[in-house]
Amino acid sequence: MGSAPKVLMRLGGTTLLQRALSRASPQVGLLCLSSNLDKTQIGQTACDVLPDSAPGYRGPLAGVCTAMEYLHSQAPEVSWLCSFAADTPWFPLDLVSRLMQALRSEDAEIAVARSGARKHPVFALWPVSVLGLLRETVASSPDLSTGRFQARFRVAFADWAIGSHDPFFNLNTPEDFNSARSLLHTIGDIDAGIG
Protein backbone atom coordinates (compact mmCIF):
# COMPACT_ATOMS: atom_id res chain seq x y z
CA MET A 1 0.00 0.00 0.00
CA GLY A 2 3.01 2.29 -0.09
CA SER A 3 3.99 4.44 2.88
CA ALA A 4 0.50 5.15 4.27
CA PRO A 5 -0.73 2.88 7.08
CA LYS A 6 -3.44 0.75 5.49
CA VAL A 7 -6.01 1.24 8.24
CA LEU A 8 -5.81 5.01 7.80
CA MET A 9 -6.62 4.84 4.09
CA ARG A 10 -10.06 6.13 3.17
CA LEU A 11 -12.89 4.25 1.58
CA GLY A 12 -15.85 6.47 0.75
CA GLY A 13 -14.48 9.29 2.90
CA THR A 14 -14.05 7.10 6.00
CA THR A 15 -10.85 5.40 7.13
CA LEU A 16 -10.79 1.63 7.36
CA LEU A 17 -10.12 2.04 11.07
CA GLN A 18 -13.21 4.21 11.58
CA ARG A 19 -15.28 1.67 9.64
CA ALA A 20 -13.99 -1.20 11.77
CA LEU A 21 -14.61 0.61 15.04
CA SER A 22 -18.15 1.57 14.01
CA ARG A 23 -18.95 -2.04 13.10
CA ALA A 24 -17.34 -3.59 16.19
CA SER A 25 -18.44 -1.20 18.94
CA PRO A 26 -22.17 -2.12 18.99
CA GLN A 27 -21.24 -5.79 19.26
CA VAL A 28 -19.07 -5.64 22.39
CA GLY A 29 -19.17 -4.18 25.88
CA LEU A 30 -15.55 -2.98 25.90
CA LEU A 31 -13.56 -2.07 22.81
CA CYS A 32 -9.81 -1.64 22.49
CA LEU A 33 -7.55 -1.21 19.48
CA SER A 34 -4.40 -3.25 19.03
CA SER A 35 -2.02 -1.14 16.96
CA ASN A 36 1.68 -0.38 16.79
CA LEU A 37 1.02 2.90 14.98
CA ASP A 38 1.89 6.10 16.79
CA LYS A 39 -1.19 7.41 18.59
CA THR A 40 -0.79 10.77 16.86
CA GLN A 41 -1.26 8.99 13.51
CA ILE A 42 -4.44 7.32 14.70
CA GLY A 43 -5.92 10.43 16.25
CA GLN A 44 -8.86 10.43 18.65
CA THR A 45 -10.68 7.15 19.17
CA ALA A 46 -13.37 6.18 21.64
CA CYS A 47 -11.23 3.29 22.87
CA ASP A 48 -7.79 2.61 24.30
CA VAL A 49 -4.98 2.00 21.79
CA LEU A 50 -2.69 -0.87 22.78
CA PRO A 51 0.76 -1.41 21.25
CA ASP A 52 1.92 -5.03 21.26
CA SER A 53 3.30 -6.09 24.62
CA ALA A 54 5.74 -8.48 22.91
CA PRO A 55 8.83 -6.88 21.32
CA GLY A 56 9.12 -6.83 17.53
CA TYR A 57 6.25 -7.31 15.10
CA ARG A 58 4.74 -10.68 16.04
CA GLY A 59 1.56 -10.47 13.96
CA PRO A 60 -2.14 -10.77 14.82
CA LEU A 61 -1.57 -13.34 17.56
CA ALA A 62 0.50 -10.78 19.48
CA GLY A 63 -2.34 -8.29 19.17
CA VAL A 64 -4.82 -10.81 20.55
CA CYS A 65 -2.43 -11.54 23.43
CA THR A 66 -2.06 -7.82 24.20
CA ALA A 67 -5.84 -7.36 24.17
CA MET A 68 -6.27 -10.33 26.54
CA GLU A 69 -3.69 -8.87 28.91
CA TYR A 70 -5.62 -5.59 28.81
CA LEU A 71 -8.89 -7.38 29.63
CA HIS A 72 -7.22 -9.36 32.39
CA SER A 73 -6.06 -6.15 34.09
CA GLN A 74 -8.91 -3.74 33.22
CA ALA A 75 -11.96 -6.02 33.17
CA PRO A 76 -11.13 -9.30 34.96
CA GLU A 77 -14.82 -10.26 34.98
CA VAL A 78 -14.79 -10.59 31.16
CA SER A 79 -14.45 -14.20 29.97
CA TRP A 80 -14.44 -13.74 26.19
CA LEU A 81 -12.52 -11.66 23.68
CA CYS A 82 -13.69 -11.14 20.11
CA SER A 83 -11.01 -10.13 17.63
CA PHE A 84 -11.68 -8.18 14.42
CA ALA A 85 -9.46 -7.08 11.51
CA ALA A 86 -9.55 -3.42 10.53
CA ASP A 87 -8.79 -4.04 6.85
CA THR A 88 -12.14 -5.78 6.29
CA PRO A 89 -14.69 -3.01 5.71
CA TRP A 90 -17.85 -5.13 5.62
CA PHE A 91 -17.37 -7.70 8.37
CA PRO A 92 -20.76 -8.81 9.74
CA LEU A 93 -22.71 -6.72 12.20
CA ASP A 94 -23.85 -9.95 13.89
CA LEU A 95 -20.34 -11.43 14.13
CA VAL A 96 -20.14 -11.73 17.92
CA SER A 97 -23.62 -13.17 18.41
CA ARG A 98 -23.14 -15.75 15.65
CA LEU A 99 -19.71 -16.76 16.93
CA MET A 100 -21.15 -17.22 20.43
CA GLN A 101 -24.04 -19.25 19.04
CA ALA A 102 -21.62 -21.55 17.16
CA LEU A 103 -19.43 -21.90 20.24
CA ARG A 104 -22.31 -22.92 22.47
CA SER A 105 -24.06 -25.19 19.98
CA GLU A 106 -20.87 -27.18 19.37
CA ASP A 107 -19.52 -27.03 22.94
CA ALA A 108 -16.31 -25.57 21.54
CA GLU A 109 -13.53 -23.55 23.13
CA ILE A 110 -12.93 -21.06 20.28
CA ALA A 111 -15.25 -19.90 17.49
CA VAL A 112 -13.98 -18.72 14.10
CA ALA A 113 -15.73 -17.04 11.18
CA ARG A 114 -15.90 -18.77 7.82
CA SER A 115 -17.26 -17.67 4.44
CA GLY A 116 -17.55 -20.20 1.66
CA ALA A 117 -14.83 -22.71 2.48
CA ARG A 118 -12.41 -20.04 3.72
CA LYS A 119 -11.61 -19.65 7.41
CA HIS A 120 -10.97 -16.21 8.89
CA PRO A 121 -9.00 -16.91 12.08
CA VAL A 122 -8.58 -13.25 13.07
CA PHE A 123 -12.39 -12.97 13.29
CA ALA A 124 -12.74 -15.16 16.33
CA LEU A 125 -14.16 -15.50 19.80
CA TRP A 126 -11.46 -16.47 22.31
CA PRO A 127 -11.67 -17.55 25.97
CA VAL A 128 -9.54 -15.21 28.07
CA SER A 129 -8.49 -18.32 30.01
CA VAL A 130 -5.96 -19.16 27.23
CA LEU A 131 -3.91 -16.06 28.04
CA GLY A 132 -1.06 -17.99 29.68
CA LEU A 133 -0.56 -20.34 26.73
CA LEU A 134 -1.01 -17.48 24.27
CA ARG A 135 1.57 -15.34 26.05
CA GLU A 136 4.05 -18.24 26.07
CA THR A 137 3.45 -18.91 22.35
CA VAL A 138 3.90 -15.26 21.34
CA ALA A 139 7.07 -14.96 23.43
CA SER A 140 8.85 -18.09 22.24
CA SER A 141 7.27 -19.87 19.28
CA PRO A 142 8.63 -19.38 15.74
CA ASP A 143 5.15 -20.32 14.44
CA LEU A 144 2.70 -17.51 15.12
CA SER A 145 -0.05 -18.69 12.80
CA THR A 146 -3.37 -17.70 14.33
CA GLY A 147 -5.11 -20.69 12.76
CA ARG A 148 -2.53 -23.17 14.03
CA PHE A 149 -2.76 -21.78 17.55
CA GLN A 150 -6.55 -22.11 17.43
CA ALA A 151 -6.25 -25.69 16.19
CA ARG A 152 -4.97 -26.68 19.65
CA PHE A 153 -8.54 -26.23 20.89
CA ARG A 154 -12.04 -27.40 19.99
CA VAL A 155 -13.00 -24.93 17.26
CA ALA A 156 -16.52 -24.14 16.06
CA PHE A 157 -17.13 -22.29 12.80
CA ALA A 158 -19.81 -19.70 12.18
CA ASP A 159 -20.63 -19.63 8.48
CA TRP A 160 -21.59 -16.70 6.26
CA ALA A 161 -22.76 -16.98 2.68
CA ILE A 162 -21.03 -15.08 -0.08
CA GLY A 163 -23.78 -13.15 -1.84
CA SER A 164 -23.15 -9.85 -3.61
CA HIS A 165 -19.84 -9.72 -1.73
CA ASP A 166 -17.78 -11.72 0.73
CA PRO A 167 -18.39 -10.07 4.12
CA PHE A 168 -14.76 -10.88 4.98
CA PHE A 169 -13.24 -9.32 1.87
CA ASN A 170 -10.05 -7.73 3.15
CA LEU A 171 -7.97 -5.06 1.48
CA ASN A 172 -4.31 -5.84 0.93
CA THR A 173 -3.46 -4.31 -2.45
CA PRO A 174 -4.33 -1.23 -4.51
CA GLU A 175 -6.44 -3.54 -6.68
CA ASP A 176 -8.41 -4.61 -3.60
CA PHE A 177 -9.09 -0.94 -2.84
CA ASN A 178 -10.34 -0.39 -6.39
CA SER A 179 -12.67 -3.39 -6.02
CA ALA A 180 -13.86 -2.06 -2.66
CA ARG A 181 -14.64 1.36 -4.15
CA SER A 182 -16.74 -0.32 -6.85
CA LEU A 183 -18.47 -2.45 -4.24
CA LEU A 184 -19.18 0.61 -2.12
CA HIS A 185 -21.08 2.12 -5.06
CA THR A 186 -23.09 -1.10 -5.32
CA ILE A 187 -24.01 -1.74 -1.68
CA GLY A 188 -23.63 1.79 -0.24
CA ASP A 189 -22.61 2.95 3.20
CA ILE A 190 -25.98 2.26 4.82
CA ASP A 191 -25.93 -1.39 3.76
CA ALA A 192 -22.31 -1.51 4.83
CA GLY A 193 -23.30 -0.44 8.34
CA ILE A 194 -21.66 2.97 8.13
CA GLY A 195 -23.42 6.31 8.41
Summary of the structure (lengths in Angstrom):
residues: 195
radius of gyration: 16.3
end to end distance: 25.7
largest distance: 45.5
contacts: 564
relative contact order: 0.17
helix: 42%
strand: 18%
